[in-house]
Amino acid sequence: MGKGDYLGEFELVVLLALARLSADAYGMAIFDEIRDVTGREVAIPTVYVTLTRLEKKGYVSSDVGEPSPERGGRAKKFYRLEAAGRDALNRSLQMLGRLADGLTRSPNSFRSS
């Protein structure tokens, strides 16, 4: 498999958050999921840039919902994981699993000597 066959780290994080949210996956919800679950501080534009890149790759698609008064008449853009995105996510997770297979998972496992 070539370099382009696996997801980058943040692409993986975004797709995992999107998969966790399912039908409720819109930009801010994905941002919140990443922040809440990982504790990672990211900039919201980074999430949108990554979603756009994943959409261009055919891994996600998007639809605009109905405008809502609580958003000042603006609509949310909802994202959906496509089959190619599920495949890429599975390939990347399997690759990471193979790399981690057999490692002792303890707090001191990865200390430098």
Secondary structure, 3 states (H helix, E strand, C coil): CCHHHCCCHHHHHHHHHHHHHHHHCEHHHHHHHHHHHHCCCCCHHHHHHHHHHHHHCCCEEEEEEEECHHHCCCEEEEEEECHHHHHHHHHHHHHHHHHHCCCCCCCCCCCCC
